[in-house]
Amino acid sequence: MKRTIFALATAATLATGAVSAPTPADARCYGCAVGAGVAAGVIGGAIIGGAIANSAPAYYAPAQGYVVYQGYGAPYPVACPGGYWARRPLYDQWGNPVGWSRPRFICP
């Protein structure tokens, strides 16, 4: 899906550049080429920035309140790249740690 959108955006950028190129009749319009270049740069930057912003991070942080549970040897319940087992510390009414919750599989 991302490749299709990126290909369509690239084609639209190239088509816009080809259509907005000055012809001999428009040779006296010096600002047109500058404006087209600025517009193409803004559009291209938005496409590249969007692709970078939507890329997956290399590391997933544990969910808030959970600690990664390294010792749990159960298989993953679903196919999830980057998934992990985690559990929460349990506290008594005075805030002292008294144990751990059951392991939970977290798929980011």
Buried (B, 14 or more C-beta within 10 A) or exposed (E): EEEEEBEEBEEEBEEBBEEBEEEEEEEEEEEBEEEBEEBBEEBBEEBEEBEEEEEEEEEBEBBEEBEBBEEBEEEEEEEEEEBBBBBBEEEEEEEEEEEEBEBBBBEB
